[in-house]
Amino acid sequence: MEMIMESLPDISQSCMEMAIAWHLSRAQPDAIPLGRHTEEYFTEEAAQTEIRKFNETLKEIEQKIEEKNHSLALKYEYLKPSRIENSITI
């Protein structure tokens, strides 16, 4: 038992690892969901049409996940399009 206890990190290291994991796994307050943009990069009609199609596909995926979640005791939330960020932010 002593060997096991000596192999574990001390309390300060454990707290640091937990804090880092918590910060990296929580939803960021400035997060922009997938398919949304703060600036309008593409103004051409063809590009706007594709963006609308993409957003409709995301809505369909979200609805399918919601329908499947309805019958589950433990809901699956992680890959819902509304929970995926448009870009990486750390």
N, C-alpha and C positions, 0 to 999 in steps of 0.2 A: 504494500500500500504506500509505503514511503517513497518508493521509486516513482509511482504514478503521480503522487502529489508534487514531487520535485520536477516532473516533466511538464506540468501545467504552468502557464504564464502567471506572473504575479498580478495582484488586483489592479494596479494602475495600467498595465498592458492590456488586461481584459477590458477595462472600462474604455480605453482608447479605441480598441477594436470595435466594441459595441457602438460607440459614438460615430465612428466612421461609417460602419454598416448602416446605421440609422439615417445618417445624413444622405448617403448615396441612394438609399432605397425609398425615401419619402418623395412624394410629389413636389416638384419645384413650383414655387409660387408664380414664377414668370414663364411657366411652360406654355408652349403654343401647341395645340393638338395637331395630329397628322392631318394634312390636307388644308390647313389654314395658314395664312401668311399675313404678316403685319404690313408688308408692302406689296403693291401690285406689280409683279415682275413681268407678267405677260398680259398684254392688252389686246392682242390679235384675237379675232373671233374664233379661229380654229383652236387656239390655245385655251381660251375660255370654255369652249365646248368640252375639251378633254378634261379640264379641271372640274367642270360640273359632273361629268361622267364618273370621274374618280371619287368625288364626294358622294355621289349616289351609291357607288359600290361600297364605300366605307359605311354608309348608313345601313345597307343591306346586311353587311357582315355584323354590324352591331346588333341589329334586330335578331339575327340568327343566334348570336351568343345569348341575348336576353331570353329568347324562347327556350333555349336549352337550359339556361340557368333557372328558369321557372320551376323545373321539376327536380332540381338538385338541392341537397341539404347544404353542401358547401359550394357557394357560387364561384364561377370562374371569371375573374375580372381582369386578369393581367394583359391579355392581348386584345381587349376591346379597343377599337380605333380611337375612341375618345380618351383613352388612357395612355396612348402612345404619343410621344413627343415628335414634333415635326423635325427636330434636329437634336443633336447631342448637346446637353448642357451639364456641366459639372461645376 
